[in-house]
């Protein structure tokens, strides 16, 4: 039996996926979790061959936990479930060690094929995602930049419309420090301004609107 764990913070999607996959003779749905914290707790007792992982959970960006999951459970294959279909997001997931990337509106046959592929040690992309990877632009970010906790805080506050002095006051840091982080963010996102960096961060699920 292929042991599968599903982690998604959308109850209807998770329950639907669970019920459909459970109908496959060689699939066993070991457990379902709605958050990364529940997932890490559950994996201590629930062994899995496949983890179907929502890319944006309520308590974390799943791209940030892929490497930790692989380190702790090297025999478990991770397939990302996502509504994001941008090259940088897909490439980041694969670079970090995910074996598959499937759009949430893909049909169930693609999900089943993805599970079978990754168990053979092969990478799997659904049709929509494969099309994006095949047509990628050289101007796209290759991977999503890794941000510090403070940089994420600056992005969130800037996205809400706060100015540099207001961010400095709210976070109890100097305006100079805020400006330094803003410049670093522009460099990391390879943009000419922070507005575009904020737009990309929202698109990639690094911060939420």
N, C-alpha and C positions, 0 to 999 in steps of 0.2 A: 504493500500500500504506500502511496505517496502522501506524506504527511504535510498538510498545508495550514499555515496560520495567515489570517487576514487582519490587517490593521488599517482602519479607516474611520474617520470621525463623522461620517454620514451614515446613520443607522439603516436607512432604507437601502442604500447601495450595498452596504456590508451584508445585510440580511439576504438581499436578493442574490448576491454573488455566492454567498454561503450555500443557499438552497439549490442553486443551479449546479455548482461544482460537486455538491454532495451526491448528486445523482450519477456521477461517473463512478463506475465500478471500482476503479483503482485509486480513487481519491478519498482521503480521510481528512475532514476539516477538524483539526486538533483544537483550535480555539479562535476567537475573534476578539480584537481589542480596539478601543476607541482613542487611545493616546499612546505616546511613546513610553511614558512612565509605566503604564499597564503592560505594554509589550515587553519591556525589559524584565519586569517582575515575572510575567508569565513564562518567558522563555527559560527561566531558571528551572522550571519543572516540565514544560511542554517542548519536547524535541520536535523540530520541523525540518523538512527537506526544502520546502518552498515558503518564502514570506512574500505575500502580496502586500505592498506597502504604499499607502497614500502619500503623495509627495508633500502635502501640506496638512499636518495634524494641528489640532487645537493648541497643543503645548510645545510644538517644535516644528522647524523646517526639516523634513526628513533627510534632506541632503546632508545635514550636519551630523546625522547619526549612522549613516551607512558604514563608514569605516570602523566605528566602534562595534557595530553588529557583526561585521565580518571578522574582526579581531577575536570577539568572544565566541562566535559560532561559524568557524571557517567552512564547515560542510553545508551550511544553509545557503541556498541560492535566493537572491533578492530580485523581485520584479517590481518596478515602480508602476503605480497606477496614478495617472495624472490628467489634469485638464490643460496643463501647459504643453505647448508644442513648439517652443522656441529652441533653436539649436544650442544655445548656451546652457539651458536647463538640462536638455537631454544629454549633452556631452559631459556635463558635470556629474550627472548620475552615473554614467558609464565609466568615467575616469575614476570615480570614487569606489567602483567595484560592483555596481548593480549589474545583473546579468540580463535584465530585460527592461523594456520601457513600453508601456501600453496606455493608450488614451482611454479614458473612462467611457467614451462612447463607442469603443470598439465592440465587435460582436463577440459572443461567448466562444465561438470557434477559434478566434485569434488568441483568447486568453488560454484556452486549453492547449493550443499549439505552442504558445509561449512557455507554458509549464513543461511540456514534453521536450522542447528545445533546450532549455537551460539545464535540465537534468542530464542532458548529454554533454554538458560543458560548452554549449554554443550560446552566443549572444542572440537575443531576440528583440526585434522592433516591430511594432504593429505597422500596418500599411501607411497610415498617416505620418507616423514618426519617421519611418524609413524615407518617405518622400522629402521630409524636411532635411534630413541628413544628407540626402543625395543632392539637394539643391542649395546647400548652405552657401552663404555669401562670405567672402573673405573679410568683409567689414564687421561681421558678427563677432561678439565676444566668444572666445574659444571655450571658456568655462566661467561659471559664476564666481566672482571674486570672494575670497574668504575674508569676512569682516570681523573686527573685534567687537566685543560687547558695547564699548563706548561708541564706536562708529555706527552701530545699529541704532543706538539711542539718538545720536545726532541726526541720522536719517529720518527717524520717526518724528522727531520734533520739527525738523525742517519741513517735512511733508505736511505737518499740521499747520504750517504757515508762520512759525515763530522765526524771529530774526536772530542774528548771531548774539546780540546782547541778551535777548530774552532766553535763548537756549543756555547761555552761560549762567544766567541767574538761576534758572530752573535746575540745572545739573550741578550747580555749585563748583563751576570751573571758570577759568578766565576766558574772555572773548578771544584772546590769542590762541588758546588751546582749541576752541571751537573752530576757528579759521583753519588751523593746522589740520584738523580732522576733515574739514570740508575739502581742502585741497587733496588730501590723501584719497578721499572717496572719488573725486573726479578722476584722479590718476588710475585708481583700481578699476573703475567702470569704463575707462578709456573714452571719456566724454569731454566736452568743452565747458560744461556747466553742471551745477548740482541738480538743477531741475530735471535734466535728462537722466542723471544717476538715480534720482528718486523714482522716475517713471520706470526704469529698468528694474529697480528693486521691488516695486509693486508687481510688475509683470512676472518676475521670477519667484515671487512669494517670500522674499527675504523679509519684507515688512508688509503689514496689512493696512488697508485703507481705513 
